[in-house]
Amino acid sequence: MEKPMPAKGDADMTDSFQPARVTPLEQPTNLLKTGMLMRENPLSILPALLFEKTILTGPYLGRSVHHVSGPAEMKSVLQDNFEDWCKSPLIQRMLRPVLGDAILTAHGENWRRQRMTLQPAFLKRRLDPFAPIMAEAALMAVERLKHPQTPEIMSVMSDATFAVIERVLFSDVEGFDRGEVRRAIEVLLEEIGQMRLSDLAPVPEWMPRMMTRRAVQARKVFRKAVEGQIARRRAAADPGSDLLGLLLTVRDEETGEGLSDTDIRDSVMTFVAAGHETTGIALTWALYLLANQPQAQARLREEAKAVLGDGPATAEHVSQLYFTRQVLEEAMRLYPPAPMVARRAVRATEICGRPVRKGDVALLAFYCLHRHTTLWDNPDSFDPDRWLRDRRPTDRYQFLAFGGGPRACIGMGFAMMEATIMLATLVRELAFSPPADARPVELAMQVTLRPAGGLHLIVKPA
Ligand code: HEM
């Protein structure tokens, strides 16, 4: 594969600031220790060698686990042999009680049917009308951050992206208690985002994961509210032009079939779960990087002012915000919101010639791929210009923040439009810098990769 060109010029852009990183495991460790580390921070089990090699195989409970960090190996699992793999039982166990058999957790024909049916809801022309909602949420976040008692950044970003997905899904709120539903969703997200020691025990797959009583109650509240909305819309002549309305009307192009009420209900929860935190985290890391690299921040502000003027960002602006997009891509390279995904082999197969037995696990370490020493120059440094058209990687499997192959993120266009509108608006209005007494930022992974304890920055009007 072609190696990207070396970083050009601007020494200040890369030299002084070293973005936070994970300390990898120098030596392989025993199973018990791996289990403990995994629960604390699954990223910390990744061996240092994975930043140099493309695949490492080790034993795991009588099977093999293949740690993967090379583009060809990623493509083999995600694209070429994708039918030989299913999502890992661990993640299924954690997500299913809340997300049911919706697109993220479904397998085989059930997944294919849902993917084909949902795909048209994520076409650009369907998403563009949501831009004003995104711009409004961005301006609300600006107002919150202007407050002298600056709130912690990650929670503001998470609230902003939650407001977007909620308004995009339900534009009107008749018969719907927004506050109650939001609280229920928070409990459910907490339930699926927290790995417990019992999740690592080799229990039979048919045995359901125990939910906390709070989560069971929250699921009831959430399901009742969404089912009520679906029934109301089905009874009305017009299902509405928001995402819920689209979900009610989309059809599988081949069979002409629509989604069942249960599919729609679980898809709604899936979009909330898969879509809002990931985008909020991408924005948080982008602001962390910009706060520590004033030149890049100034350049982004200049672009935002030139493209947006004084008004709200629109869908047309998004394709002109080149540097904003580069910063987001670079932030997601260094800090992929989903830094690692797992698959299990449903039959004997291979990864680039390495034999795989049925039941083996593949850990696809996007975090290591994105900082691989043979693929990137100065892999740990923040250099948005590596995303310039003539320098960006030519291999699609070198950057997998949104996954790859048939199960790649369905919401990528949505997320990029939202993050671009938000970042440009935030940086046009506000100046971000690290506090003088800032402690080094540490990385924590609980399904998603976030700054441990949130992110504290000094925020002033720009
Ligand atoms: C920066 C934001 C986002 C990131 C980094 C991200 C990342 C990912 C990744 C890596 C996958 C593949 C997981 C795997 O292969 O196991 C995925 C799948 C998925 N994402 Fe996203 N995502 C983002 C935003 C969104 C949004 C906004 C939505 C919906 C509104 C969404 C909905 C989904 C769904 C439904 C899937 C499952 C697709 C399938 O299995 O066919 N994501 N996402």
Boltz pocket constraint, residues with backbone or C-beta under 6 A from the ligand:
constraints:
  - pocket:
      binder: B
      contacts: [[A, 87], [A, 103], [A, 104], [A, 105], [A, 115], [A, 270], [A, 271], [A, 272], [A, 274], [A, 275], [A, 276], [A, 278], [A, 279], [A, 282], [A, 336], [A, 337], [A, 338], [A, 341], [A, 342], [A, 400], [A, 401], [A, 402], [A, 403], [A, 404], [A, 406], [A, 407], [A, 408], [A, 409], [A, 410], [A, 411], [A, 412], [A, 414], [A, 415]]
      max_distance: 6.0
